[in-house]
Amino acid sequence: WITVEDGSAKGGFGSAISEFLHENNFSNSLKLFGVPDSFVPHGTIAEVRAFAGIDILSITQYIQKLISK
């Protein structure tokens, strides 16, 4: 499972998915992409997404690593 959100990774949509998977005994792995719980520098939307790792390049690289394993 992979979730991507343009907001805080902690306590967001991904956390709700994690809770659902746990409560229903799913054993699949889960990767949460979202804004980190730390200071995020100012910039354009593209720059901030790249910093947070929620841009197309970061997500694509992560998925390519999963596929290659």
PDB file of N, CA, C and O in Angstrom:
ATOM      1  N   TRP A   1       0.839  -1.153   0.000  1.00  0.00           N
ATOM      2  CA  TRP A   1       0.000   0.000   0.000  1.00  0.00           C
ATOM      3  C   TRP A   1       0.896   1.230   0.000  1.00  0.00           C
ATOM      4  O   TRP A   1       1.920   1.272   0.681  1.00  0.00           O
ATOM      5  N   ILE A   2       0.493   2.224  -0.772  1.00  0.00           N
ATOM      6  CA  ILE A   2       1.189   3.505  -0.804  1.00  0.00           C
ATOM      7  C   ILE A   2       0.140   4.598  -0.723  1.00  0.00           C
ATOM      8  O   ILE A   2      -0.819   4.612  -1.494  1.00  0.00           O
ATOM      9  N   THR A   3       0.331   5.514   0.217  1.00  0.00           N
ATOM     10  CA  THR A   3      -0.558   6.664   0.284  1.00  0.00           C
ATOM     11  C   THR A   3       0.269   7.925   0.071  1.00  0.00           C
ATOM     12  O   THR A   3       1.412   8.019   0.518  1.00  0.00           O
ATOM     13  N   VAL A   4      -0.321   8.881  -0.611  1.00  0.00           N
ATOM     14  CA  VAL A   4       0.332  10.166  -0.875  1.00  0.00           C
ATOM     15  C   VAL A   4      -0.654  11.249  -0.503  1.00  0.00           C
ATOM     16  O   VAL A   4      -1.799  11.248  -0.954  1.00  0.00           O
ATOM     17  N   GLU A   5      -0.197  12.181   0.330  1.00  0.00           N
ATOM     18  CA  GLU A   5      -1.077  13.283   0.692  1.00  0.00           C
ATOM     19  C   GLU A   5      -0.302  14.588   0.762  1.00  0.00           C
ATOM     20  O   GLU A   5       0.872  14.624   1.129  1.00  0.00           O
ATOM     21  N   ASP A   6      -0.983  15.637   0.406  1.00  0.00           N
ATOM     22  CA  ASP A   6      -0.407  16.974   0.406  1.00  0.00           C
ATOM     23  C   ASP A   6      -0.710  17.624   1.756  1.00  0.00           C
ATOM     24  O   ASP A   6      -1.303  18.700   1.829  1.00  0.00           O
ATOM     25  N   GLY A   7      -0.296  16.959   2.794  1.00  0.00           N
ATOM     26  CA  GLY A   7      -0.517  17.404   4.161  1.00  0.00           C
ATOM     27  C   GLY A   7       0.351  16.560   5.074  1.00  0.00           C
ATOM     28  O   GLY A   7       1.168  15.767   4.606  1.00  0.00           O
ATOM     29  N   SER A   8       0.179  16.726   6.357  1.00  0.00           N
ATOM     30  CA  SER A   8       0.998  16.012   7.332  1.00  0.00           C
ATOM     31  C   SER A   8       0.832  14.502   7.217  1.00  0.00           C
ATOM     32  O   SER A   8      -0.285  13.987   7.171  1.00  0.00           O
ATOM     33  N   ALA A   9       1.963  13.805   7.171  1.00  0.00           N
ATOM     34  CA  ALA A   9       1.922  12.346   7.102  1.00  0.00           C
ATOM     35  C   ALA A   9       1.421  11.758   8.419  1.00  0.00           C
ATOM     36  O   ALA A   9       0.732  10.738   8.426  1.00  0.00           O
ATOM     37  N   LYS A  10       1.766  12.400   9.525  1.00  0.00           N
ATOM     38  CA  LYS A  10       1.332  11.915  10.835  1.00  0.00           C
ATOM     39  C   LYS A  10      -0.090  12.407  11.126  1.00  0.00           C
ATOM     40  O   LYS A  10      -0.367  13.605  11.083  1.00  0.00           O
ATOM     41  N   GLY A  11      -0.958  11.484  11.412  1.00  0.00           N
ATOM     42  CA  GLY A  11      -2.325  11.833  11.766  1.00  0.00           C
ATOM     43  C   GLY A  11      -3.199  12.147  10.567  1.00  0.00           C
ATOM     44  O   GLY A  11      -4.304  12.667  10.726  1.00  0.00           O
ATOM     45  N   GLY A  12      -2.722  11.840   9.373  1.00  0.00           N
ATOM     46  CA  GLY A  12      -3.477  12.139   8.169  1.00  0.00           C
ATOM     47  C   GLY A  12      -4.143  10.906   7.586  1.00  0.00           C
ATOM     48  O   GLY A  12      -4.415   9.930   8.284  1.00  0.00           O
ATOM     49  N   PHE A  13      -4.398  10.979   6.288  1.00  0.00           N
ATOM     50  CA  PHE A  13      -5.064   9.908   5.559  1.00  0.00           C
ATOM     51  C   PHE A  13      -4.301   8.591   5.685  1.00  0.00           C
ATOM     52  O   PHE A  13      -4.897   7.541   5.926  1.00  0.00           O
ATOM     53  N   GLY A  14      -2.978   8.652   5.519  1.00  0.00           N
ATOM     54  CA  GLY A  14      -2.166   7.446   5.608  1.00  0.00           C
ATOM     55  C   GLY A  14      -2.269   6.773   6.962  1.00  0.00           C
ATOM     56  O   GLY A  14      -2.273   5.545   7.056  1.00  0.00           O
ATOM     57  N   SER A  15      -2.353   7.574   8.004  1.00  0.00           N
ATOM     58  CA  SER A  15      -2.506   7.016   9.352  1.00  0.00           C
ATOM     59  C   SER A  15      -3.839   6.281   9.489  1.00  0.00           C
ATOM     60  O   SER A  15      -3.920   5.247  10.151  1.00  0.00           O
ATOM     61  N   ALA A  16      -4.867   6.815   8.867  1.00  0.00           N
ATOM     62  CA  ALA A  16      -6.182   6.159   8.905  1.00  0.00           C
ATOM     63  C   ALA A  16      -6.126   4.826   8.150  1.00  0.00           C
ATOM     64  O   ALA A  16      -6.716   3.837   8.586  1.00  0.00           O
ATOM     65  N   ILE A  17      -5.420   4.803   7.028  1.00  0.00           N
ATOM     66  CA  ILE A  17      -5.262   3.557   6.272  1.00  0.00           C
ATOM     67  C   ILE A  17      -4.477   2.543   7.102  1.00  0.00           C
ATOM     68  O   ILE A  17      -4.835   1.367   7.151  1.00  0.00           O
ATOM     69  N   SER A  18      -3.411   3.000   7.751  1.00  0.00           N
ATOM     70  CA  SER A  18      -2.603   2.133   8.604  1.00  0.00           C
ATOM     71  C   SER A  18      -3.454   1.512   9.715  1.00  0.00           C
ATOM     72  O   SER A  18      -3.365   0.317   9.996  1.00  0.00           O
ATOM     73  N   GLU A  19      -4.262   2.339  10.323  1.00  0.00           N
ATOM     74  CA  GLU A  19      -5.137   1.864  11.399  1.00  0.00           C
ATOM     75  C   GLU A  19      -6.120   0.818  10.871  1.00  0.00           C
ATOM     76  O   GLU A  19      -6.338  -0.208  11.515  1.00  0.00           O
ATOM     77  N   PHE A  20      -6.709   1.073   9.711  1.00  0.00           N
ATOM     78  CA  PHE A  20      -7.647   0.121   9.102  1.00  0.00           C
ATOM     79  C   PHE A  20      -6.967  -1.201   8.808  1.00  0.00           C
ATOM     80  O   PHE A  20      -7.504  -2.263   9.124  1.00  0.00           O
ATOM     81  N   LEU A  21      -5.777  -1.144   8.197  1.00  0.00           N
ATOM     82  CA  LEU A  21      -5.052  -2.373   7.864  1.00  0.00           C
ATOM     83  C   LEU A  21      -4.734  -3.179   9.117  1.00  0.00           C
ATOM     84  O   LEU A  21      -4.882  -4.401   9.135  1.00  0.00           O
ATOM     85  N   HIS A  22      -4.295  -2.484  10.167  1.00  0.00           N
ATOM     86  CA  HIS A  22      -3.965  -3.165  11.417  1.00  0.00           C
ATOM     87  C   HIS A  22      -5.207  -3.812  12.041  1.00  0.00           C
ATOM     88  O   HIS A  22      -5.168  -4.970  12.457  1.00  0.00           O
ATOM     89  N   GLU A  23      -6.298  -3.061  12.100  1.00  0.00           N
ATOM     90  CA  GLU A  23      -7.524  -3.573  12.724  1.00  0.00           C
ATOM     91  C   GLU A  23      -8.108  -4.758  11.962  1.00  0.00           C
ATOM     92  O   GLU A  23      -8.827  -5.574  12.538  1.00  0.00           O
ATOM     93  N   ASN A  24      -7.802  -4.854  10.671  1.00  0.00           N
ATOM     94  CA  ASN A  24      -8.356  -5.923   9.844  1.00  0.00           C
ATOM     95  C   ASN A  24      -7.326  -6.987   9.481  1.00  0.00           C
ATOM     96  O   ASN A  24      -7.514  -7.769   8.549  1.00  0.00           O
ATOM     97  N   ASN A  25      -6.222  -6.995  10.248  1.00  0.00           N
ATOM     98  CA  ASN A  25      -5.196  -8.032  10.145  1.00  0.00           C
ATOM     99  C   ASN A  25      -4.567  -8.198   8.757  1.00  0.00           C
ATOM    100  O   ASN A  25      -4.240  -9.310   8.342  1.00  0.00           O
ATOM    101  N   PHE A  26      -4.405  -7.078   8.048  1.00  0.00           N
ATOM    102  CA  PHE A  26      -3.687  -7.125   6.782  1.00  0.00           C
ATOM    103  C   PHE A  26      -2.197  -7.178   7.082  1.00  0.00           C
ATOM    104  O   PHE A  26      -1.721  -6.535   8.017  1.00  0.00           O
ATOM    105  N   SER A  27      -1.471  -7.941   6.290  1.00  0.00           N
ATOM    106  CA  SER A  27      -0.034  -8.050   6.526  1.00  0.00           C
ATOM    107  C   SER A  27       0.779  -7.333   5.445  1.00  0.00           C
ATOM    108  O   SER A  27       2.005  -7.437   5.414  1.00  0.00           O
ATOM    109  N   ASN A  28       0.096  -6.612   4.568  1.00  0.00           N
ATOM    110  CA  ASN A  28       0.784  -5.880   3.508  1.00  0.00           C
ATOM    111  C   ASN A  28       1.611  -4.746   4.099  1.00  0.00           C
ATOM    112  O   ASN A  28       1.284  -4.202   5.154  1.00  0.00           O
ATOM    113  N   SER A  29       2.689  -4.401   3.398  1.00  0.00           N
ATOM    114  CA  SER A  29       3.485  -3.260   3.845  1.00  0.00           C
ATOM    115  C   SER A  29       2.798  -1.965   3.414  1.00  0.00           C
ATOM    116  O   SER A  29       1.985  -1.950   2.490  1.00  0.00           O
ATOM    117  N   LEU A  30       3.138  -0.898   4.096  1.00  0.00           N
ATOM    118  CA  LEU A  30       2.517   0.404   3.848  1.00  0.00           C
ATOM    119  C   LEU A  30       3.588   1.475   3.841  1.00  0.00           C
ATOM    120  O   LEU A  30       4.435   1.513   4.733  1.00  0.00           O
ATOM    121  N   LYS A  31       3.560   2.344   2.845  1.00  0.00           N
ATOM    122  CA  LYS A  31       4.469   3.490   2.774  1.00  0.00           C
ATOM    123  C   LYS A  31       3.622   4.747   2.745  1.00  0.00           C
ATOM    124  O   LYS A  31       2.757   4.914   1.885  1.00  0.00           O
ATOM    125  N   LEU A  32       3.884   5.627   3.700  1.00  0.00           N
ATOM    126  CA  LEU A  32       3.153   6.888   3.783  1.00  0.00           C
ATOM    127  C   LEU A  32       4.011   8.011   3.217  1.00  0.00           C
ATOM    128  O   LEU A  32       5.109   8.268   3.711  1.00  0.00           O
ATOM    129  N   PHE A  33       3.519   8.670   2.198  1.00  0.00           N
ATOM    130  CA  PHE A  33       4.165   9.867   1.676  1.00  0.00           C
ATOM    131  C   PHE A  33       3.343  11.058   2.133  1.00  0.00           C
ATOM    132  O   PHE A  33       2.125  11.086   1.958  1.00  0.00           O
ATOM    133  N   GLY A  34       4.010  12.039   2.718  1.00  0.00           N
ATOM    134  CA  GLY A  34       3.324  13.249   3.151  1.00  0.00           C
ATOM    135  C   GLY A  34       4.334  14.254   3.666  1.00  0.00           C
ATOM    136  O   GLY A  34       5.537  13.995   3.685  1.00  0.00           O
ATOM    137  N   VAL A  35       3.842  15.378   4.074  1.00  0.00           N
ATOM    138  CA  VAL A  35       4.700  16.433   4.593  1.00  0.00           C
ATOM    139  C   VAL A  35       5.229  15.987   5.961  1.00  0.00           C
ATOM    140  O   VAL A  35       4.454  15.552   6.812  1.00  0.00           O
ATOM    141  N   PRO A  36       6.549  16.094   6.175  1.00  0.00           N
ATOM    142  CA  PRO A  36       7.115  15.653   7.456  1.00  0.00           C
ATOM    143  C   PRO A  36       6.678  16.543   8.614  1.00  0.00           C
ATOM    144  O   PRO A  36       6.284  17.695   8.427  1.00  0.00           O
ATOM    145  N   ASP A  37       6.757  15.985   9.794  1.00  0.00           N
ATOM    146  CA  ASP A  37       6.399  16.721  11.010  1.00  0.00           C
ATOM    147  C   ASP A  37       7.616  17.515  11.475  1.00  0.00           C
ATOM    148  O   ASP A  37       8.160  17.272  12.552  1.00  0.00           O
ATOM    149  N   SER A  38       8.029  18.459  10.650  1.00  0.00           N
ATOM    150  CA  SER A  38       9.186  19.300  10.946  1.00  0.00           C
ATOM    151  C   SER A  38       9.058  20.593  10.150  1.00  0.00           C
ATOM    152  O   SER A  38       8.125  20.762   9.365  1.00  0.00           O
ATOM    153  N   PHE A  39      10.005  21.502  10.363  1.00  0.00           N
ATOM    154  CA  PHE A  39       9.966  22.774   9.645  1.00  0.00           C
ATOM    155  C   PHE A  39      10.121  22.522   8.150  1.00  0.00           C
ATOM    156  O   PHE A  39      11.030  21.810   7.722  1.00  0.00           O
ATOM    157  N   VAL A  40       9.243  23.103   7.375  1.00  0.00           N
ATOM    158  CA  VAL A  40       9.312  23.006   5.920  1.00  0.00           C
ATOM    159  C   VAL A  40       9.641  24.398   5.394  1.00  0.00           C
ATOM    160  O   VAL A  40       8.893  25.345   5.637  1.00  0.00           O
ATOM    161  N   PRO A  41      10.755  24.530   4.673  1.00  0.00           N
ATOM    162  CA  PRO A  41      11.135  25.853   4.195  1.00  0.00           C
ATOM    163  C   PRO A  41      10.145  26.395   3.156  1.00  0.00           C
ATOM    164  O   PRO A  41       9.426  25.641   2.500  1.00  0.00           O
ATOM    165  N   HIS A  42      10.133  27.708   3.031  1.00  0.00           N
ATOM    166  CA  HIS A  42       9.264  28.343   2.042  1.00  0.00           C
ATOM    167  C   HIS A  42       9.806  28.086   0.643  1.00  0.00           C
ATOM    168  O   HIS A  42      11.008  27.889   0.462  1.00  0.00           O
ATOM    169  N   GLY A  43       8.931  28.087  -0.328  1.00  0.00           N
ATOM    170  CA  GLY A  43       9.318  27.898  -1.714  1.00  0.00           C
ATOM    171  C   GLY A  43       8.091  27.746  -2.577  1.00  0.00           C
ATOM    172  O   GLY A  43       6.960  27.893  -2.112  1.00  0.00           O
ATOM    173  N   THR A  44       8.323  27.454  -3.824  1.00  0.00           N
ATOM    174  CA  THR A  44       7.204  27.186  -4.713  1.00  0.00           C
ATOM    175  C   THR A  44       6.565  25.862  -4.312  1.00  0.00           C
ATOM    176  O   THR A  44       7.141  25.094  -3.541  1.00  0.00           O
ATOM    177  N   ILE A  45       5.391  25.603  -4.829  1.00  0.00           N
ATOM    178  CA  ILE A  45       4.732  24.330  -4.523  1.00  0.00           C
ATOM    179  C   ILE A  45       5.617  23.168  -4.950  1.00  0.00           C
ATOM    180  O   ILE A  45       5.747  22.186  -4.220  1.00  0.00           O
ATOM    181  N   ALA A  46       6.225  23.273  -6.124  1.00  0.00           N
ATOM    182  CA  ALA A  46       7.103  22.207  -6.613  1.00  0.00           C
ATOM    183  C   ALA A  46       8.304  22.011  -5.687  1.00  0.00           C
ATOM    184  O   ALA A  46       8.686  20.873  -5.418  1.00  0.00           O
ATOM    185  N   GLU A  47       8.902  23.090  -5.199  1.00  0.00           N
ATOM    186  CA  GLU A  47      10.064  22.997  -4.303  1.00  0.00           C
ATOM    187  C   GLU A  47       9.685  22.362  -2.966  1.00  0.00           C
ATOM    188  O   GLU A  47      10.424  21.535  -2.431  1.00  0.00           O
ATOM    189  N   VAL A  48       8.546  22.751  -2.441  1.00  0.00           N
ATOM    190  CA  VAL A  48       8.110  22.204  -1.149  1.00  0.00           C
ATOM    191  C   VAL A  48       7.759  20.723  -1.291  1.00  0.00           C
ATOM    192  O   VAL A  48       8.076  19.923  -0.411  1.00  0.00           O
ATOM    193  N   ARG A  49       7.114  20.362  -2.381  1.00  0.00           N
ATOM    194  CA  ARG A  49       6.806  18.939  -2.602  1.00  0.00           C
ATOM    195  C   ARG A  49       8.075  18.118  -2.744  1.00  0.00           C
ATOM    196  O   ARG A  49       8.153  17.006  -2.221  1.00  0.00           O
ATOM    197  N   ALA A  50       9.068  18.647  -3.443  1.00  0.00           N
ATOM    198  CA  ALA A  50      10.349  17.938  -3.583  1.00  0.00           C
ATOM    199  C   ALA A  50      11.024  17.792  -2.228  1.00  0.00           C
ATOM    200  O   ALA A  50      11.563  16.729  -1.920  1.00  0.00           O
ATOM    201  N   PHE A  51      11.005  18.840  -1.414  1.00  0.00           N
ATOM    202  CA  PHE A  51      11.593  18.779  -0.075  1.00  0.00           C
ATOM    203  C   PHE A  51      10.921  17.692   0.761  1.00  0.00           C
ATOM    204  O   PHE A  51      11.585  16.947   1.482  1.00  0.00           O
ATOM    205  N   ALA A  52       9.592  17.613   0.653  1.00  0.00           N
ATOM    206  CA  ALA A  52       8.826  16.645   1.443  1.00  0.00           C
ATOM    207  C   ALA A  52       8.867  15.240   0.848  1.00  0.00           C
ATOM    208  O   ALA A  52       8.435  14.283   1.492  1.00  0.00           O
ATOM    209  N   GLY A  53       9.382  15.106  -0.374  1.00  0.00           N
ATOM    210  CA  GLY A  53       9.424  13.795  -1.003  1.00  0.00           C
ATOM    211  C   GLY A  53       8.095  13.352  -1.565  1.00  0.00           C
ATOM    212  O   GLY A  53       7.860  12.156  -1.739  1.00  0.00           O
ATOM    213  N   ILE A  54       7.215  14.308  -1.854  1.00  0.00           N
ATOM    214  CA  ILE A  54       5.905  13.957  -2.406  1.00  0.00           C
ATOM    215  C   ILE A  54       5.761  14.461  -3.842  1.00  0.00           C
ATOM    216  O   ILE A  54       4.650  14.656  -4.336  1.00  0.00           O
ATOM    217  N   ASP A  55       6.891  14.667  -4.497  1.00  0.00           N
ATOM    218  CA  ASP A  55       6.874  15.040  -5.906  1.00  0.00           C
ATOM    219  C   ASP A  55       6.913  13.775  -6.766  1.00  0.00           C
ATOM    220  O   ASP A  55       7.198  12.684  -6.273  1.00  0.00           O
ATOM    221  N   ILE A  56       6.627  13.936  -8.034  1.00  0.00           N
ATOM    222  CA  ILE A  56       6.575  12.788  -8.948  1.00  0.00           C
ATOM    223  C   ILE A  56       7.894  12.011  -8.952  1.00  0.00           C
ATOM    224  O   ILE A  56       7.890  10.780  -8.910  1.00  0.00           O
ATOM    225  N   LEU A  57       9.011  12.720  -9.003  1.00  0.00           N
ATOM    226  CA  LEU A  57      10.319  12.061  -9.063  1.00  0.00           C
ATOM    227  C   LEU A  57      10.566  11.195  -7.831  1.00  0.00           C
ATOM    228  O   LEU A  57      10.975  10.042  -7.966  1.00  0.00           O
ATOM    229  N   SER A  58      10.330  11.719  -6.650  1.00  0.00           N
ATOM    230  CA  SER A  58      10.568  10.961  -5.405  1.00  0.00           C
ATOM    231  C   SER A  58       9.692   9.718  -5.332  1.00  0.00           C
ATOM    232  O   SER A  58      10.162   8.639  -4.972  1.00  0.00           O
ATOM    233  N   ILE A  59       8.434   9.873  -5.672  1.00  0.00           N
ATOM    234  CA  ILE A  59       7.505   8.740  -5.596  1.00  0.00           C
ATOM    235  C   ILE A  59       7.857   7.697  -6.647  1.00  0.00           C
ATOM    236  O   ILE A  59       7.832   6.498  -6.369  1.00  0.00           O
ATOM    237  N   THR A  60       8.186   8.152  -7.859  1.00  0.00           N
ATOM    238  CA  THR A  60       8.573   7.237  -8.934  1.00  0.00           C
ATOM    239  C   THR A  60       9.825   6.451  -8.562  1.00  0.00           C
ATOM    240  O   THR A  60       9.883   5.242  -8.785  1.00  0.00           O
ATOM    241  N   GLN A  61      10.823   7.122  -8.001  1.00  0.00           N
ATOM    242  CA  GLN A  61      12.052   6.439  -7.599  1.00  0.00           C
ATOM    243  C   GLN A  61      11.773   5.391  -6.529  1.00  0.00           C
ATOM    244  O   GLN A  61      12.344   4.301  -6.570  1.00  0.00           O
ATOM    245  N   TYR A  62      10.908   5.702  -5.578  1.00  0.00           N
ATOM    246  CA  TYR A  62      10.562   4.740  -4.533  1.00  0.00           C
ATOM    247  C   TYR A  62       9.893   3.507  -5.147  1.00  0.00           C
ATOM    248  O   TYR A  62      10.241   2.376  -4.808  1.00  0.00           O
ATOM    249  N   ILE A  63       8.939   3.726  -6.043  1.00  0.00           N
ATOM    250  CA  ILE A  63       8.224   2.606  -6.659  1.00  0.00           C
ATOM    251  C   ILE A  63       9.166   1.770  -7.519  1.00  0.00           C
ATOM    252  O   ILE A  63       9.064   0.544  -7.528  1.00  0.00           O
ATOM    253  N   GLN A  64      10.081   2.415  -8.240  1.00  0.00           N
ATOM    254  CA  GLN A  64      11.048   1.681  -9.048  1.00  0.00           C
ATOM    255  C   GLN A  64      11.942   0.803  -8.183  1.00  0.00           C
ATOM    256  O   GLN A  64      12.293  -0.307  -8.585  1.00  0.00           O
ATOM    257  N   LYS A  65      12.313   1.285  -7.001  1.00  0.00           N
ATOM    258  CA  LYS A  65      13.112   0.473  -6.073  1.00  0.00           C
ATOM    259  C   LYS A  65      12.319  -0.732  -5.599  1.00  0.00           C
ATOM    260  O   LYS A  65      12.865  -1.828  -5.474  1.00  0.00           O
ATOM    261  N   LEU A  66      11.023  -0.533  -5.332  1.00  0.00           N
ATOM    262  CA  LEU A  66      10.181  -1.659  -4.914  1.00  0.00           C
ATOM    263  C   LEU A  66      10.084  -2.716  -6.010  1.00  0.00           C
ATOM    264  O   LEU A  66      10.176  -3.913  -5.738  1.00  0.00           O
ATOM    265  N   ILE A  67       9.900  -2.270  -7.235  1.00  0.00           N
ATOM    266  CA  ILE A  67       9.750  -3.186  -8.351  1.00  0.00           C
ATOM    267  C   ILE A  67      11.031  -3.968  -8.600  1.00  0.00           C
ATOM    268  O   ILE A  67      10.988  -5.149  -8.947  1.00  0.00           O
ATOM    269  N   SER A  68      12.156  -3.315  -8.424  1.00  0.00           N
ATOM    270  CA  SER A  68      13.437  -3.965  -8.721  1.00  0.00           C
ATOM    271  C   SER A  68      13.864  -4.990  -7.666  1.00  0.00           C
ATOM    272  O   SER A  68      14.790  -5.764  -7.904  1.00  0.00           O
ATOM    273  N   LYS A  69      13.205  -5.006  -6.510  1.00  0.00           N
ATOM    274  CA  LYS A  69      13.576  -5.959  -5.446  1.00  0.00           C
ATOM    275  C   LYS A  69      13.094  -7.349  -5.749  1.00  0.00           C
ATOM    276  O   LYS A  69      13.321  -8.267  -4.960  1.00  0.00           O
TER     277      LYS A  69
END
